[in-house]
Amino acid sequence: MSQGNVIKQEDLDQVEVGMTMNQVRFLLGTPMIDDPFSRNRWDYVYYLKIARKDAVMKRWISVYFEDEKVTLIKQDQNLAPGL
């Protein structure tokens, strides 16, 4: 089972502080999580799970915005171990 946004490292490497929301969406796609209470943060989460085994691949990236421009990119955040 696969869920979330597959993010290629070469696309993520192009995201920089100062980019617009549209530029980030072009590179990374629409974020999986759309939180109406946190419009200034986009979360890209991906995990791949095979059968009943633990996830083979997990990834969580957050992009923070101020005035619709990137201010911070957090990569390789920890997902819950049971996923």
N, C-alpha and C positions, 0 to 999 in steps of 0.2 A: 504494500500500500504506500502510495506517495501522496503527500499533502504539502501545500504551500507554494512558495515562489522559488523556482530554481534560479539561483544567482551565480553567474559565471564570474570568477575572480577577475578576469580581464575587464568586465563591465564595471564591477565594484571599484576597481583601481582607478577608473576614470571619474568617479564621483568625488567632487572637491568642495570644500567650504566656499560659499559664495554662489554656487549654482542655484538655478531656480527649480521650483517644484516640477515644472514641465520637463526640464532637462533630466532630472532624476528619474521621473516616470518613463522617459524615453529609454534610458539606460537599463533600469531595473524592473520596469513594469509597474503595474498598480499594486500597492501593498496588500498583503493578505488580510491584515487587521485594519479595519477602518473604525477608529475610536472617535465618536462625535465629541467626546470630552477632551480629547488631546489632538486637536487639528494640527499642532506644530510638531508632531512626532509621527513618523511612519515606521511600522515594524514589518520586516520581511522575515518570515519564519518558514523553514522547510525541514521536513524529515521524511526519510524513506525507511519503511519498516517491511521486513520480509517475514511472512508467516507469523509465528508467535515469538520470534526472536526479538531482542532489543534492536532499536533503530541502528541501521548501518551508517546512516549519514544524518547529522543534525546541524542546523545552522540558524542563527538568529542575529539579524542586523537591524539596528535602529538608526534612523536618520532624523535629526532634529533641525527644525526651521525657525527662523525669526524673520518677520516681514517677507515670508515666502522664499527665503534664501537659506541654503544649508549653513548651519552653524557648528554641527558636530555629527560625526559618524562613529557609531559604536559597532565593532565587529566581534564575532565569535563569542557572543554572550552564552551563558549556560542555560540549556533547556532542562526541564525536570528529568531526572535520571530514568524514570519509568517509561518515557516516551520511546 
